Amino acid sequence: MSVYVGKSYRGIGVGRKLLKALIRASEEAGIWTLESGIFPENTASIRSHEACGFRKVGFRERIGELDGKWKDTILMERRSKVVGS
Protein backbone atom coordinates (compact mmCIF):
# COMPACT_ATOMS: atom_id res chain seq x y z
CA MET A 1 0.00 0.00 0.00
CA SER A 2 1.12 3.56 -0.56
CA VAL A 3 0.24 6.93 0.89
CA TYR A 4 1.39 10.06 -0.90
CA VAL A 5 1.25 13.54 0.65
CA GLY A 6 1.62 16.71 -1.42
CA LYS A 7 4.57 18.98 -0.62
CA SER A 8 2.44 21.73 0.88
CA TYR A 9 0.88 19.24 3.36
CA ARG A 10 4.04 17.52 4.59
CA GLY A 11 5.21 17.79 8.18
CA ILE A 12 1.79 18.50 9.71
CA GLY A 13 0.59 14.95 10.39
CA VAL A 14 -1.49 14.36 7.26
CA GLY A 15 0.40 11.19 6.32
CA ARG A 16 -0.02 9.68 9.76
CA LYS A 17 -3.76 10.45 9.74
CA LEU A 18 -4.09 8.79 6.33
CA LEU A 19 -2.16 5.74 7.54
CA LYS A 20 -4.38 5.41 10.60
CA ALA A 21 -7.53 5.67 8.45
CA LEU A 22 -6.16 3.03 6.07
CA ILE A 23 -5.33 0.72 8.98
CA ARG A 24 -8.80 1.16 10.45
CA ALA A 25 -10.49 0.48 7.09
CA SER A 26 -8.32 -2.56 6.39
CA GLU A 27 -9.10 -4.07 9.79
CA GLU A 28 -12.83 -3.47 9.30
CA ALA A 29 -12.52 -5.30 5.96
CA GLY A 30 -10.73 -8.24 7.63
CA ILE A 31 -7.33 -7.48 6.11
CA TRP A 32 -4.72 -8.38 8.68
CA THR A 33 -1.43 -7.55 6.91
CA LEU A 34 -0.38 -4.32 5.20
CA GLU A 35 2.91 -3.95 3.32
CA SER A 36 4.60 -0.83 2.05
CA GLY A 37 7.79 -0.21 0.08
CA ILE A 38 9.55 3.04 0.99
CA PHE A 39 12.66 4.64 -0.46
CA PRO A 40 15.40 4.51 2.23
CA GLU A 41 15.99 8.27 2.10
CA ASN A 42 12.33 8.97 2.91
CA THR A 43 12.95 8.95 6.65
CA ALA A 44 9.78 10.91 7.45
CA SER A 45 7.64 8.21 5.86
CA ILE A 46 9.58 5.45 7.62
CA ARG A 47 9.07 7.20 10.98
CA SER A 48 5.34 7.67 10.31
CA HIS A 49 4.93 4.02 9.38
CA GLU A 50 6.83 2.91 12.49
CA ALA A 51 4.65 5.17 14.66
CA CYS A 52 1.60 3.39 13.19
CA GLY A 53 2.90 -0.07 14.04
CA PHE A 54 4.83 -0.98 10.89
CA ARG A 55 8.21 -2.67 11.16
CA LYS A 56 11.04 -3.13 8.69
CA VAL A 57 11.00 -6.68 7.33
CA GLY A 58 13.20 -6.48 4.25
CA PHE A 59 15.11 -4.64 1.60
CA ARG A 60 14.35 -4.82 -2.13
CA GLU A 61 16.93 -3.84 -4.71
CA ARG A 62 16.00 -1.81 -7.79
CA ILE A 63 12.27 -2.32 -7.30
CA GLY A 64 10.88 1.23 -7.56
CA GLU A 65 11.40 3.86 -10.23
CA LEU A 66 11.70 7.57 -9.48
CA ASP A 67 12.54 10.19 -12.09
CA GLY A 68 13.60 7.50 -14.55
CA LYS A 69 16.04 5.91 -12.10
CA TRP A 70 15.57 2.49 -10.45
CA LYS A 71 15.81 2.61 -6.67
CA ASP A 72 15.91 0.27 -3.71
CA THR A 73 13.07 0.18 -1.19
CA ILE A 74 12.67 -0.83 2.44
CA LEU A 75 9.81 -3.30 2.87
CA MET A 76 7.67 -2.47 5.89
CA GLU A 77 4.83 -4.54 7.29
CA ARG A 78 2.04 -4.13 9.82
CA ARG A 79 0.07 -7.05 11.15
CA SER A 80 -3.30 -6.42 12.74
CA LYS A 81 -4.05 -7.41 16.29
CA VAL A 82 -7.57 -8.37 15.17
CA VAL A 83 -6.59 -11.46 13.17
CA GLY A 84 -9.58 -13.61 12.35
CA SER A 85 -12.17 -10.89 12.88
JOLIN-V615544 format. One line per field, one symbol per residue. ss: DSSP state (H for helix, E for strand, L for the rest). psi: psi as a letter, one per 30 degrees, with the letter a starting at -180 (. if undefined). burial: + if it has 24 or more other ideal C-beta (glycine too) atoms within 12 Angstrom, else -. A space follows every 50 residues. Layout:
# JOLIN-V615544
ss = ???
psi = ???
burial = ???
This chain:
# JOLIN-V615544
ss = LLLLLLHHHLLLLHHHHHHHHHHHHHHHLLLLEEEEEELLLLHHHHHHHH HLLLEEEEEEEEEEEELLEEEEEEEEEEELLLLLL
psi = lkkkklefgkgggeeeeeeeeeeeeeefggkfkkkkkkkefieeeeeeee fggllkflkkkhfkkkhgkklllkkkkkkkfhkg.
burial = +-+-----------++-++--++--+-------++++++--+--++-++- -+++------------------++++-+-+-----
